[in-house]
């Protein structure tokens, strides 16, 4: 039976990225280890970016219009509400 590989949560990926950055900022790693840590940091960064993009695409807000009806309004990540 195959085990399902769980994707890390955003918080886990962010923590991995923070650890990689901290280790690289120390400046005491040999080059080969620094490259490995850099690669791990890039992977964590990409996971964070992907998870944030997924969340951004899922975020829709129910807004009650003047008739008391609900309408779905997408949030534009750069401008706030898209329909404002």
C-alpha positions in Angstrom: 0.0 0.0 0.0 1.4 3.4 -1.0 1.6 6.1 1.6 0.2 9.4 0.6 2.9 12.0 0.6 1.5 15.0 2.4 2.3 18.5 1.1 3.7 20.7 3.8 1.4 23.4 5.2 2.2 27.0 4.5 3.5 27.5 8.0 5.8 24.5 7.7 7.2 25.6 4.4 7.7 29.1 5.8 9.5 27.8 8.8 11.8 25.7 6.5 12.5 28.8 4.5 13.3 30.9 7.6 15.7 28.1 8.8 17.4 28.1 5.4 17.8 31.9 5.4 19.2 31.9 9.0 21.7 29.2 8.2 22.9 31.0 5.0 23.1 34.4 6.8 25.4 32.9 9.4 28.0 32.5 6.6 29.8 29.6 8.2 28.7 26.8 5.9 31.0 25.2 3.5 30.1 25.9 -0.1 28.6 22.5 -0.8 26.4 22.7 2.3 25.4 26.3 1.5 24.3 25.2 -2.0 22.2 22.4 -0.4 20.6 24.7 2.1 20.0 27.3 -0.7 18.2 24.6 -2.8 16.1 23.6 0.3 15.2 27.3 0.8 14.2 27.7 -2.9 12.0 24.6 -2.6 10.3 26.0 0.5 9.9 29.4 -1.1 8.3 27.8 -4.1 6.0 25.8 -1.9 5.0 29.0 0.0 4.4 30.8 -3.3 2.3 28.0 -4.7 0.2 27.7 -1.5 -0.4 31.4 -1.4 -1.4 31.4 -5.0 -3.9 28.6 -4.3 -5.3 30.5 -1.4 -5.5 33.7 -3.4 -7.5 31.9 -6.1 -9.8 30.4 -3.5 -10.5 33.6 -1.6 -13.8 35.0 -2.6 -15.9 37.1 -0.3 -19.7 37.0 0.0 -20.8 40.6 -0.2 -24.4 41.5 0.5 -25.6 43.9 -2.3 -28.2 46.6 -1.9 -31.0 44.1 -2.6 -30.0 41.8 0.2 -28.6 39.2 -2.2 -25.2 37.7 -1.9 -22.7 37.9 -4.7 -19.3 36.4 -5.0 -16.5 39.0 -5.3 -13.0 38.0 -6.0 -10.2 39.8 -4.2 -7.5 41.2 -6.4 -4.2 40.7 -4.5 -2.9 44.1 -5.6 -5.9 46.3 -5.3 -8.2 44.8 -2.6 -11.7 44.1 -3.8 -11.9 43.7 -7.6 -15.3 45.5 -7.9 -14.5 48.5 -5.7 
